[in-house]
Amino acid sequence: MRLLIVRHAEPDYARDTITKKGRREAELLAERLSRLPVSAVYCSPLGRAKDTAAPTLQKLGMRAQVLPWLEEFPCRVNRPDGQAHGLPWDLPDSIWTAHPLLYDKDRWTEEPFMTTGDGVKGGADRVWQGLDALLESHGYKRRGPLYEPVRPNKDTILLFCHLGVQFVMLSHLCGVAAPVLWQNFCVLPSSVTTVCSQQREKEVCCFRVQGLGDLSHLYAGGEAPSPMGFFREVFTEDDYFPDLSDVPSRSTPE
């Protein structure tokens, strides 16, 4: 089975939708995904994911099943630097690297500051249980760190969601601590991550990432990637979002 995990297109967070550039990205994405033999589509309940999925669904003539656990990872923590209710997947490098437990695939949710706020462990369990239920409905049942191929298949499944929750899913599938993925990897808007079942033994299989954050649909359409979610390469005192002014594009991103 092949999972295609799609991050929403360039977001307008204030209105929970996508920008004008994001709509172009979504259209180019639809050209790509609509050519595939898609078996099922799942979507986050948030507007920016739904608006990204809409052109693809229209071209496929399909509807998406909305899954609440696919929303952007909502949990907050009280950071060690005194910031209350910070995002656990958006930490300064000097903070998260100072906590060895965050590198532990089995115990990262036990890091003391991860237990503050509104429940990172409960939030992660919700995502992992939701993902396992989805996979089981498509023929793959979780057995410890691996999966039992109850009904092996080559179905293609689309999931429209968000950066933070995507890495919580990959942490479960690949046995990697989520903070390592959150802090060291980035998937840009409208990117596609391909995860395939890999069955080398009769009774068990795993899921293996074939491509992370692919943007070939944008390059094919002459559209520059949006760097939303990625910080500047050189330090500045500016805001969270990177400066888009030096990014080549057919038009200025909103």
Steps between C-alpha positions, in 0.01 A plus 500: 500500500612850428423796725534846352513750786438853372570816694249776427593768247636841602280597796308806599501409868291797610205383290583129505512474126771520233644802324470588133837332448371206704210461259744479209695239692182302567405504131843375396482235770162388365645457151752260648285305746197461274705279266547240772276200576383641833300264720405736783553858615519622859521860615560713806195696621687830468416736215849528353517122453148479358568784256820327386317173445206653313653520147630144526165367617323679219729349238475154655123522545542386859418617849740509793427350838581760764702359790531721810841356596647627170468860621821688573654360820318717753684433826695769683779489757661737748848544357814483715579862407184616676271535198161360591285304256763464229478255213693180576597476134639854482787529749828696482787266422686590819200381704401169349856372442573550872248229591632152405168334572353674195719276282352183652237347272320331790527764772506844337150578632635444854736798479381714797412812301314283246269395783393859569226688316217301347633151451754422228491128580122489473517695174762269353307190607189641332687538171668161521177321587318679221771409251505135608121479471518645149774259395312205646192598302717474190647161590802568723473427874755633747702229676758659729736713289388330175177427315326179408394504132150358552397608150817598310426748223637772276232759574585870489367706791509881521520684832474881499634641824774713660872513579489426873257211487672350197817448699306350791371242252845434355645462849256214559554334164878527504587466869656845532443753779264767372718793623786380281271514197330825606826685546727350232266450205262731316222439250403814312144599401322265256785248522437127467663238723482145368494210746468144371443168667806279471446127541819295499356229724173313470347588836618856564570823319615853574437837343793671329532860384577517129487877469469782753345835413505462122411815302542380143147618411607858577821478299310350206254790513763771533385591851759574769463315831375697796744490793221533758607292796873526433719756675755732341837355414673791673386633840294818516292657776189480282176309548436126488425482128784529251542794268343411166633801312805321360313187393463485121140454393261600225339735751555618853357256758226633722 
